[in-house]
Amino acid sequence: MEDIEKNLNKIRSKIDVLKKDKEIKIVAVSKKKSWQEISKAYDNGINDFGENYLQESIYKIPKLNSLDITWHFIGHIQSNKCRDIAEKFDWVHTIDRVKVARLLDKFCPENKELRGLIQINIDNEESKSGIKLEEIENFLEDLSDLKKVKLCGLMIIPNPNVELIGLKETFKEVKKLLDKLQKKFIDLTEISMGMSRDFELAIQEGSTIVRLGESIFGARK
């Protein structure tokens, strides 16, 4: 098994240098990883785990019920999966359709709050989910009456072929957008951007949540 403790110590050292006075949430991306590996990361101080595939997470989550884990859904959301996602997860990073947001709100159990992030298609890639920058304000207006889904920020998955210098501008653009939106939508406080290759740059440019897989668990087979 990968040396998860050593990897996390290295990551935290880097984050401590960058975070200044703000809290940075590490979401360990645990897709394709066993519940034993998740448990090991939990034993080393990680409470937030991100899953991409619903069927895989349905198998793993019950095995870890005794642990105080916050589960983040970070995959593409199909309408027919909304009930399970709303029941089993605490955060959803990939809200990009009004229909999906309303279904999550409908199926979210009573006395539960589901925290949601709006996925932006920052590079306007045809093959990628997410809404366009110019659509986000109307999108938020359309969802202002949600009762159990609390929209609290933005999320991006940048094109992996973009060089880091280009990513810097992308991250700046998202932070600038959040600052603008906050004047009207005060609950928007989170930015989920930054993965294993670029999380340091993302934190420098304002990210509050980083999604780390390989840098914690090692390369996926």
N, C-alpha and C positions, 0 to 999 in steps of 0.2 A: 504493500500500500504506500502511496505517495506520502512524504513527510509533511502532513497537513499542518502540524504545529509549527514547524520551521517556516513553512510558506506564509502562514498567517502572521508570524512575528515580523517577517520581512515586509509584508504589506502594511502592517500597522505602523512600523517605523517610518515608512515613506509617507503615509497619511498624516502622521503626527507632525511632520515637518511642514505640511502644506495647509492643514485645516484651519490654522489660526484659532479664532474663537468660535467656530461653528462645528456642529456635530455632523459627521459623515456616516451614513448608514451603509454598511457592507452587506449586500445581498449575495450570498453564495449560490451561484447557478449550479444546481445539482442534477440537471438532466443527465440521464445515462449513468448516474452515479448511484451506488447501492445505499440502502438505508444505513448500513454500517459506517460508510464513509461520511454520511450526513451526521451521524451520531458522534463521530470523531471530531468533526468541525464544531459541533455544538459543545462538546467537552472543552474545546479551546476558545470558547467565548462567542461563537456565532449563533445568533438567534433567528436571523432572517435568511430564508432559503427560497430560491426562485426555480420554478418548474415550467418547462415549455410544453410538455405533453400531458394532457389530462389523464389518459389511461394509465400511463406510467405512475403519475402522482397518486392516483386512486389506490394503487397497490402499496405505495410507500408510506403515505401519510398515516394510515392506521397503525403501522408498525412503530411509529414515533409519537403516538398520542400522549405518552407520559411525559414528553419533553415540552418545555415552554417555547415552542417554535411559532414564529410568524411566517405564514406561507404567502409567497408572492407568485401570481400567475403572470408569466412574461411571454407567453406564446400567442399566436393568432387565435382569435376567438370566433368560433362558429356559433350560430344562434342556438343550435340544439345542445350545446355544451354549457349554456349559461347557468342552468339550474345547479349543476355540479360545481361549477366554478364559484358561484355565489355562496354555496353552502360550505365548501371546503377551504376556501382561501380568504385571506385577510386584506390583501392588496391585489389590484389588477393594474398592470402597467400598460396594457395595450388596448385601451378603449379608443375606437376610431369611427364608430357608427352609432347614431342615435338609437337605432333599434336594439343594438347590443346593450347599450347603457341602460335602457328602459327594462330590458329583460333581467339584467343583473339586479336592478332595483326591485323588480317584482319578486324575484326568487330569493333575495337575501332574507335570511331568517329574521323574525322579530327580535328586537333587543340586540341586533348586531349592526355594526357600521362597517361597510366595505369601502376601503380607501381606493380611489381610482386616479390613474394618471392618463392623460390624453397622449396618444402616440401621434407624433408629427412625422410626416414623410419629408424629412428635411432636404433630401436631395431630389425630390420629385421622381423617384424611381418607379417605373411602371409595375415592376414585379413586387414591390414592397407595400405593406399595409401602412396606414397612417393618413392623417388629413393634411391638407396643404396649409401653409402658414396663413394665407389670406382668408381661410375659412374658419379659423379657430375661434374668433370672437362670436360669430353667429352660432357655432357649435355649442359654446358655453351658454349662450342665451337660451338655446333650445332645451338645454338640460338643467335649467335653473330650478326646476320643480322636483328634482329627484329627492327622495326621502331618506333612503338608507345608503345609497352610494354617495360618498363625499369626494367630489373632485378636488384634488389637492396639488396638482402640478402637471408637469410635462415630461414626456419621455421620447427619446430618439434612439434609433439604431442606424448610425452613419454607414455609408458605403465603405466596406472594408478595404477597397482599393484606393481610397483617398489617403494621401500622405499626411503625416502628423501636422505639417505646417498648414495644410488646408483644413484639417480638423479644428485647429485653434480658432479659425474664423467661424466655423460652424458652431462651435460651443459658445463663442461670443454672441452669435446671432440668437441662439436659444435663450441665453441669459437676458439679453436685451428685450426679447419678446416677453419673457416672464415679468420683468420689471414693469413693462408697459401694461400688461394685463392685470397686474396686482392693484393698480389704481382703481380698477373697476370690480375685480373679483378677488377680494382680500384673502380668501382661503387658499389661493394658489401660492404655495411656499416651497414646493419640492421640484427638483430637476433630477430625473434619472438619466444620466448619460455618463459614459465612461465604462470601458470594459478592460479586460486584462492588458491589452496593448497600450491603452491610452488613458487609464484612470487618473494618473497624476496630472496630466494636462487638463482633463475634465474638471478635476477639483480646483485647479488654479483658476479656471474660467467660470466657476460658480456651481458646479454639480453638488447636490446634497446626498445623492444615492449613487453608488457604483455597483455594477453587476459583474462579479468576478467568478469565473469558472476555472479555466486552466491554471491561473496563477495560484489558486488554492488547491485544487484537486489533481493537477497535472493534466497532460494532454489526454483528450478522449480517444478511445480506441476506435 
